[in-house]
Amino acid sequence: MPLLGWRGVFAVGLLPAFLTFWIRRHVAEPEVWMRTRQQNQASRANSSFVRLFQAPLLRSTVVLTAMNACCLFAWWGFNLWVPSYLSLPVWQGGMGASPRAMTMLLVVTQLGMWLGYVSFDYFATRFGRRQTYVTFLLAAAAFLILFARTRNPGLLLAVGPLLAFSATGYFSGSAAVTADTYPTGIRSSGQGVTYNIGRLVSAAAPAAAGALAQKHGFSAAFYVDAAAFVFAALLWVFLPNVGQHRATHVVEAV
């Protein structure tokens, strides 16, 4: 930023978006989607948007929307306030970190986020998506509580990456979980509805966390965010077995 300003930061952040053009060209569609595409018009009409809000999919739609709302509320309620928390002086409830220390923490935190994203699939393949997803969320809650209680900047350098690892790694599993929950014909609609309604709800997170921090301190706000992670993990109990709709649809398509 000192070299190019904030516009330069945004411009550099735009560059990876061009990778999507390569992905769209070279990544093949799943076989089950290709089969669905070849079905007749009547069958496609039966896979309409309305089915998301009808039995037996209504329950999945409600649960997944609530899970996404809790996860996104927790993440943005925490993440957007981290710079303020680190930079504010101690007497104002912050850490009083220097710009150098804050930059170091943000860098190692970003590394933790990246490792969380790319490693989720390996854990899910070995232990299962349900166990991995819930474990990531519960770990995020635990590390967030530890982050809120830590007053040692050196310890934050250790806790920050672990928190970012678990609090963002589950995003890699979110799309897979939703895709396996819905039949192929309405898979993208199910993902779009459940994720983006959750995003709308989470828009209240920064204001809610800021109000809590102003009145009760940052720790109170972070504890609420941790509780949202735990609630998201508990909601999994109410989600039908992942993959059961996809498996049925594969048989029908064949």
N, C-alpha and C positions, 0 to 999 in steps of 0.2 A: 503493500500500500504506500509506503513512503516514496517509492519510485514512480508509480503510475496513478496513485490515487484510488479511490473506491471504485471508479468506473473501470479501471484496469483490473481490479480484483474480479468484478462481475464478468468482464470480457474473458478472462482466463477460465472462469468457472463455466463459461458457455462452450468452450472447446470440446469437452467430452461428449456433449450432446450430439456432435456429428458422428460419433461412434454408432449411434442408433441406426443410421442409414446403412452401415455395413451389416449390422445385426439383422435388420429387416430383409436384406438381400440374401444372406447366407445361412440363416438359421431356419431349418425346415419346420413346417407345422406338424403337430403330433398326428399320428396315424388315425387315432380315433376321431379327431376333428375333421380329417379329410373324408372319413366314412360318413360322418354326419352331414357334411356339405353335399354329398351325393344323394341324400335321401330326398324323397319327393316333397312337394310344397306343403302338403297336408301335415306331414311329420314336422316340418320346420315351423309351421304355424302353432303347433302344439308346444313348441319351445319358446314361447313368447315371454316378454318381460313380466307379465302379470303372474306367471307361475312362481316368481320369487315370493309373492305374498299370499300364496295358497298352500294348503296342506299337500304334501308333507314337508315342503321346503320353508314354510313360514318360520318355523322354529329356528332353523339354521340361519335364516336372514336376520332375525332379531338377535340371536346370540352373537353372531359374527359382527354385527354392527356395534353391539355393546362392547365386545372385546376390543375392536379397533378404536372406539371412542375412549375407552379407559387407557389403552396403550399410548395413543397419541396425546391424550390429556396429560398423562404422566411425563412423557418425553418432552413436549413443548413447554409444559409448566416448569420443568427443570432446566432444560437446555437454554432457553432464551434468557434466563436470569443468571446463568453461570458467569458471564463477563462482569456483570454488576456486582455479584457476590464476591468475586475474586478481587475486584479493584476498589470497592468501597473500603474506607478505613474501619478498623476494628470497632471504634466507638459508634459506628453507624450499622453494625451488625455484619460487616463484611470481613474479608480476610486480610485486607490491606496489602495485597501482593503487588510487587513491582511490575512494570510492563514486561520486563525480561522474564520474570517467573511466570506471569500469566500466559505469555506466548509459549513458553516451554510446556506448560500444562495443557494448553489447547492443542499443541502439536502431538504430544503423546496420546491425548484423548482421541484425536482423529485416527491415529494409528490403531488404537484399540477398536474403534468403530469398524475400520476396514477389516481387521482380523475377525471380528464378530460376524460381519456380513459373509465373508468367504468360507468360514468354518462351519456355519450352521448346517449345511448340507451333509458334511462329513459326520457330524454328531447324529443328525437325523437318520442317516443311512445305517448307522451302527446301533442306535438305541431306539429309533422310532420317532416320528414327528411329534406325537402327543407328548412323550416324555421330554424331548428336547425343548419344545416350545414352552412348556410349563416351567422347566428348569431355568431357562433363560430369563423368564419373567420374575420368578422368585429370587434369582440371583441379582437381578436388577434392583429389586426392592431392598434386598439386604445391603448391597453396595451403596445404594442411595442414602440409606439411613446412616451407614458408616461415613459417607461423604459429608453428610450434614453435621455429624458429631465431631469430625476431625478438625482440629485447629492448628495442626502442624503442616506447613506448606510442603515439606518433604514427603510426608505421608500421603498428601493429596496426589502427588505425582505417581504414587503406586496405586491408589484407589481409583483415580480418574479413568485410566485406561480400562480397568476391570469393569467399572460401571458402564463405560461406553461400549465395551465388548458385549455385555449381556443386554443392555438397554436398547441396542440397535440391531444386534444379531438376529433377534426374533423376526425382524422385518423380512429377512430372507425366507423365512418359513411361512409368513403370513399369506403370500400369494399362492404358495403351493397348497396350503391348508384349504383356502377358499376354492381353488380350482378343483380339488379332489372332493369337495363337499357337494358341488353342483353338477348336474348333467352337462355334457359338453355343449349342447345347444344354447345354454344360457350362462355358460361359465363366465364370459367377460362381463355380462350384465350383473351377475352376482358379485363379482369382485368390485365393479365400479360402484354399485349401490352401497354395499356394506362398508367399503373403505372410505368413500367420500362423505357419506352421512356421518361417519365417525370423525372425519376431519372437520366437518361443520361444528360438531359438538365440542371438539377440542379447541376450537377458536377461542373459547372462553378461558382456556388454561392460563395464558400469560397474565390476563387481568386478574384472575382469581388468585394465582400465585403471588402476583405483585401486591394485592390487597392484604393477603395473609402475611407476607414478609414485612410490610409496612406496619402492621398492627401487632404481630406476634414474633417477628423475626424470620429470617430465611429458613431456619431449621424446621419451623412449623409448616412452611410451604412445602419443603422437601419431604416431610413426613406424609403429607397428603398425597403427593405424587407417588411415593412408595406404596401407599395404600391402594392407589389406582392400579399399579402393577399387580399387586396381590389379587385384587378383585378380578382383573382380567384373567389371571391364571385359574381362579376358581370357576369362572364362567365356562371353562372347557368341559366341566362335568356335564353341562347341559347340552353340549354339542353332540349330534349323532356321530357314530363312528365314521372317521374320515375315510373317504374312498368308497363308501357303500353305494352312493348314488352313481359315481363314476363306473363302478364295477357293473351295476345293473345296466347302465347305458351302453357299455361295451358289448354286453351280451345281446341287447336289442339291436345294436348296429350291425353286429355280425349276422 
